[in-house]
Amino acid sequence: MRRGPAEPRLPAETNTSGQASGRVGAGVIALYALAFMASCLMLIAPLLVTLALKVGDLVGAEAAPGRLALTLAAGSFLALFANPLFGKLSDRTTSRFGMRRPWMLLGLAGGTVGIATIAYAQTLIVVVVGWCVAQVFFNALLAVQVAVLPDQVPAEQRGMVSGVLGVCVPVASVCGTYLVNVFSPNTAAMFLGPVAVGAVFIVLFAAVLPDRRLTAGTLPRWSWREFAGTFYVSPRRHRDFSWVFLSRFLFVMAFAFLTSYQVYYLLAHLGSSQERVPHQVFVGTLVSSAGVVVASLLGGKLSDRCGRRRVFVLAAAVVYGVAMFIVGLAGDFSAFLVGVAVSGVGLGVYVAVDLALVTQVLPSAAETAKDMGVFNIANALPYSVAPMVAPAILAVSGGQYSALFAFAGACALASALAVSRVRAVR
């Protein structure tokens, strides 16, 4: 809906249980996508480049992989709880400013403080604290942004809109690595530049969102039992949701190995210099993103048209698994680019259709943000598990990154097997 010709509006939703039924226009989708891309940008830029470089500067190249693993694991562990917790709080928010908007702005402010802390850190412990703060608050932001999809977008458009949102991740990756490259070697600017750019779009989206509003007293009182339920969905009662959760967890595990360790892969496996790595990460991200953009848009649209989700997600996970094997066997940067190009196709279809799939197996329409927050544990947990598993794989294999990416490929193939068990959605 539109209030005026110049201001895109989302279909208003004011109850606590219903979901949007009116179709949304291109302007609305574009504005939503820009805000979501901005949130991804602020998290992805440190993950892809700057965090690894900062840790390396503080502790040296030899100790950097282990210290980076510690940093990533600590932040991801807190993100596990932040996503569903802030989603639950959002579902219960009775502010006159809406259910989602206040948490978007709080998440932006807190995450910015965390990134600034890392930028000016002089010790590893300060980096760890800053990353933990950034993970908590940026995950609060993402939890409520993802809830806008079932809040505002009707089911028949979710594949297409999910496809557009899927494009946001690679575009954010390209923009993030580009901005880091532009601001290099100014460390503070490399961290804060992407945040400043992203904040503009998030504030704009929060300003125009006709947010759902919850009337005080319409929900049961908060209890410790309900609080515990914030982080849990029964696998017995909601089997399809559980299989989709497991599939996403395994897929993101594969993705986490690439994003978290590609800097060290380029340095150790391909012999790149530290000065060349930011540029090579940017080029690799650009190549991958080209595949993601095309595959995400086409995959989401085709999924809507044929009314099928599961087969698209399964095929995408298989393609991504093959890509990880290619990366592991690469002997030079050109072969690495072939692998990441193939991974982009798999990633694009997966993120587009899997997000639409999960909105159709959510346990409760009244707690979409909480349930999406629980689902997003599958996005956060791998970033704690992968850094703990990777050093063991590298130690056993004698530092062979081919073994690490073979394991990543196996995770992606297992993801395909998990989603094949979904029954309620074709």
N, C-alpha and C positions, 0 to 999 in steps of 0.2 A: 504494500500500500504506500501511497505517497501523500504527504500533507501539502506539498507544493511541488512545482516542477523542478526546483533546484535541489531538493533535499530528499535523498532516497530513504525510504522507511521500511522497516520490517513489519510483518503482520503482528499486530498487538496481541498479547496473551496475558490475561490477568488472573486466571484461576490457577489452582495448584496442581491439577491433575491432567487437564486437557493438553493436547498438543496442536500445533498450528495446522490449519487446513487450507488456508489461502496460499496460492502460488506466489513466490517471490520473484522480483524482477532482476535484471542484469546489474543495475546500479547497486541494489542491496547486496547481491552476491559479491560484487567487486569490493565494496566497502568492508564487508565481513572478512573477505580474503586478505585484504591489506592489513587489517588489524591482527589476524591470525599469523600472517607472515611476519609481522613485526615482532610478535612474541617469540616465534621460532628463531628469528634473527638474533635476538638477545641471548638466547641459550646456545645456539649452534656455533656462533663465532668463537666463543671460548673453547668449546668442545673440539672444534676442528683444528684450531691453530694456537690461539694465544695462551690458553692454559698450559699446554705442553711446553711452549717456549718459556713461559714464566717459571714453571717448575724447573726446567733445565737450567735457566740462568741462576736460580737460587741454590741448586744442589749439585749441578754438574751432569754431564751426559750419561755417565755410568750409573748413577743412582736415580736418574730421572724416571725411567719406566715404573719402578717400584713406588716411588713417591707420588707419581701421577695416579697410579692405581689406588693408593690410599686416599688421595684427594677426591677422585671420582666416586669411590665407594662410599665415602662419608656423605657427600652431597646426595647421591642417589638413594641412600638409606633414608635420609630425612624426607626426600621427595616421595617415597612410598607412602608416608603418612600424610604429607601435606596435601596431596591431590584429593584423596577422598574426604579428608577432614574439612578442607575449605569448600569442597563441593557440597558437603552436608550442611555446613554453616550457611552457604548460599541458598540452599533449598529451604532453610528456615528463616531467612532474613525478611523482616517486615518493614524495612526502611522505606520512607516515602520516595527515595531515589531508585527503588527497585531491588530485585533479588540478586542480580548479576553485576550491575554497574559498580557498587561500592568496592567489591572484591577485585574487580579489574584494576581500579585505581590504586588500591592498597598493594596489590601484587606488583604493579609497576614501580611504585615508590620503594618498597622494600627490596625488590630485586636490583634496582639501581644502586642502592646503598651497598649491597653485596658485591656487585661488580666493581664499584669504586674502591672498595676495601682491597680487592685483589690487585687492582691496578697500581696501588701505592704501597703494597705489602713489601716488607723487607725480609720477612722470614716465612718459612713454609707453613707454620702453624696459622699465621694470619691469612695466608692464601686458602687454607682449608676452611677456616671460619667464614671467610668471605664467600667461598663457593657454596657452603652450606646455607648461608643466608640467601644467596641468589637462587639456589634450587628451591628452597621453601617458598619464597614469594613468587617466583616466576611460575612455579607449578600451581599456586593459587590462581594466578592469572589465566593459565591454560585451562584449568579445571572449569572455570565459569565460561570461558570462551567456547569450549567444546560443547557445553550444555546448551548454547544458543542454537546448535543444529537441531536437536529434537524439540526445543522450545519453539522455534520460529519457522522451520522448514518442513513442509509436508512430506510424507513418506515417498511419494512418487517423484520428488525432486532430489532426494537425498543422495542418490548415486552421482548425479551430476555435480551437486554442490560439494560432496565429499571429494570428487575428482578435482575440483577447483582448489579445495583446501589441501589436497595432496600435492598440488603444484607448489603450494606455499613453502613446503619444506626445502625442496631443491633450490627454488628461487632465493629463499632466505640463506641457503648455504652459499650460493654464488655471490649474493650481495654481501654476506658477512665476510667471506674470504677476500672479496674485492676491496671492501672498506679497510680490512686489516692490512692488505697490501698497500693501499693508498697511504694509510697513516704510519706505516712502518718507516723508521724504527722507533717512533715515539710510543713507548709502552702504554702510557696513560690513554693516549688517543686511540690506540689499537683496541683497548677494552671499552672505552666510553663512547667512541664514535658510533658504533652500531646501536648502542642503547639510546643515544640522543635521536638518531633517525627513527628508530622503532617507536619511541614514545609519542611522536607526532601522530601516527596513525592510530595508536591505541586510544589516546585521548579523544581523537575525532570520533571514533566508533562509539566510545562510551557516551559521548555527548549526544549522539543522535539515536541511540538504541531506545526504542519504546519498550522498556524492560518489563518483564512480568512483575506484578506486585502481589504480595501475600498479606492478607488481613491478619492482624494480631489475634491470637486465640483460636485459629482454625486448625492448628496442629497440636498433638499431645505434648505434654510437658517433657522437657529433656530429662533423660534418665541415663544411668551408667550402662544399662543394658542396651539402650538405643545408641549410646556412644560407641560401645564395642561393635555394634552392628555396622557402624560407619565404614569399617575396614574389611567387611566380610560379606560375601554372597554365597548362599548354600549351593554347593555343587550338585547335591541330590535334587533339589527343587528347581534348579535352573541349569540343567545340563548343557544346553546349547550355549548359554552365556559362558559357561566354564570352558567349553571346547574352544570358543573364539578367544577367550582370555589366554589359554595355553598356546594357541597358534600365534597370537600376537607376541607373547613373551619369547617364544623360540625365534620368531622372525627378528625381533628387535635385538636379541642376543647376537645374531649374525651381523646385523647392522652395527651394533656397538663395537664389535671387534674391529671393523673397518674404520669407523669414525674415531675411535679412541687410540688406535695404534698405527694409523697410516703415516703419521709423522715419523715414528720410529722405524716403520717398515721402509719408508723412503731412505732414511739415513743408513740403516743397517743392512737391509736386504738389497737395495738398489744402489747404495753407495752415494747418495746425493749429499751435497754440502748443505749446512744449516742455512746458508744465505739463499739457496735455491728452493728450499722446502716450501715457504709460503706461496711462491709462484706456482710450484708444481701442485700443491693442494688446490689452489685456485683453478688451474687448468683441469685437473681431475674432477673437481666439483662441477665445473662448467660442462664437461663432457657427460657426466652422469646426469646432470640436471636436464640436459636436452632430451635424453631418453625419458626421464621422469615426467616432464611437462607433457610430451606427446602421449605417452602411455597412460598417464593419469586422466587426462581429459577424455581420451577415446575410451579407456576402460570404464570410467564412471558412466559415460553416456550410453555405451553398449549395454552395460549392466542394467541401467534403467529401462532401456528399450526392450530387452528380452526378459526382464523380470528375474534374472538370476544373479546370485552373489557368490555362492560357494565355489563354483567351478572357476571363476575368475581369480579368487583368492588363492585357490589351490595351485593353479597354473603359475601365478605370479611368484609364489614361494619356491616352486621348482626352478624357475628361471633365475631367481636370485641365488639359489644354492649353486647352480652351475657357474654363475658369475664369480662366486667366492673361490671356487676351484681354479678358475682362470687367473684370478689375482694371485693366488698362492703359487701358481706355476710360472708366473711372469718372470722373465729374465732381464727386462729393461723397462723403461718408462712407457714406451709405446705399447708393449703388451699389457702393462698395468692399465693403460687407458682403454684398451679393448675390454678388459674385465669390468671396469667401472661403468663403461657404456652399457654393457649387458645388464649390470646390476641396476642401472637406472630404469630400464624397461620393467624389470621385475618389481622394483620398489614403487614405481609409478602406479601400476595396476593394483598392487597390494594396498597401499595406503588409501587409494581412492575408494575401492570397493569394500575393504574390510571395515572402514569407519561406517559406511552405510549399513553393512551387515550387523554390526554391534548395536546400532540404534534400533534394529528390529528384533533383538533378543534381550533388551533391557528388562530386568526383573520388575521395575515399578515405574509407571509414567509420572507418579507424584514425586519421585526422587531421582530425576534424570541426572542432575549434577553429581549427586553422591555416587550413583551407579557408574556414571562415566568416570568418576574419580577412582573408584575401585578398579575399573577396567584400565585406567591409566597407570595403575601399579605395574601392569605388564609392559608399559613403556619405560618406567623408571627403574624397576628392579634389575633388568639386565645390565644397567650401567653400574650396579654394585657387584653383580655376579661376574660379569666379564673381566673386570680388572683383577678379581681374585683367581679366576680360572686361567687367564692368559699367562701370568708368570710361571705357573706350573707346567703348562703346555710347552712354553719356550724352554724351561729348564730341562724337561724330559727329552725334548727334541734337539737339544744342543743349540738353542737360539734360532731354530729354523722357523721363519715366519710362514713358510709353506704349510707347516703342520697346523699353525694357528688358524689359517684361513681354510684349511681342509675341515677343521672342526666347525668353523663358521658355516661352511657349506652344509655340513651334516645337520646343524641346527635348523637351517632354512628348509631342508627336506623334511625334517620332523614336523615343522610348522605346517607343511602341506598335509601331512598325514593327520594332524590334529583337526584341521578345519574340515576334513572329509567326514568327520563324525557328526557334524551339525545336521539336524533333521528338520527343524521348523522352517528354515529358509532354504530355498533351492539354490 
